[in-house]
Amino acid sequence: MKKNNSSKLLTLFVILVYIFLFAPLLIIVVTAFGSGDYMAFPPKGISLRWFSVVFKSKTFMTTLVISTEIAVLDTVIDLIIGV
């Protein structure tokens, strides 16, 4: 009986940890689609406006390209070393 209670307690703890970790991510994803001029939860409408602004940013695109190049190079090096 004691093992069953501790198992339930562990399950409850794990569920609470997952909620603690994923709730902020869910809020960020939902607010990213907001149509307002500032971040608000819940958003007043749905829009892809902020994604358009980010992908038109030269700084963001340069950083994205550099990060992708580094990731690909690192993957190739890891595959060569690992094989």
LINCORUR-V769455 format. One record per pair of residues at least 6 apart in sequence whose C-alpha atoms are under 8 Angstrom apart, sorted by the first residue. I is the first residue (numbers start at 1). J is the second residue. D is the distance in whole Angstrom. If there is no record, write none. Layout:
((I	J	D) (I	J	D))
This chain:
((27	41	7) (30	41	8) (30	42	8) (30	43	7) (31	39	6) (31	40	6) (31	41	6) (31	42	7) (31	43	6) (32	39	8) (32	50	7) (32	51	8) (33	43	8) (33	45	8) (33	46	5) (33	47	5) (33	48	6) (33	49	8) (33	50	7) (34	40	7) (34	43	5) (34	44	6) (34	45	6) (34	46	5) (34	47	6) (34	48	8) (35	43	7) (35	44	7) (35	45	5) (35	46	5) (35	47	5) (35	48	8) (35	49	7) (36	43	7) (36	44	7) (36	45	7) (54	60	7) (55	61	7))
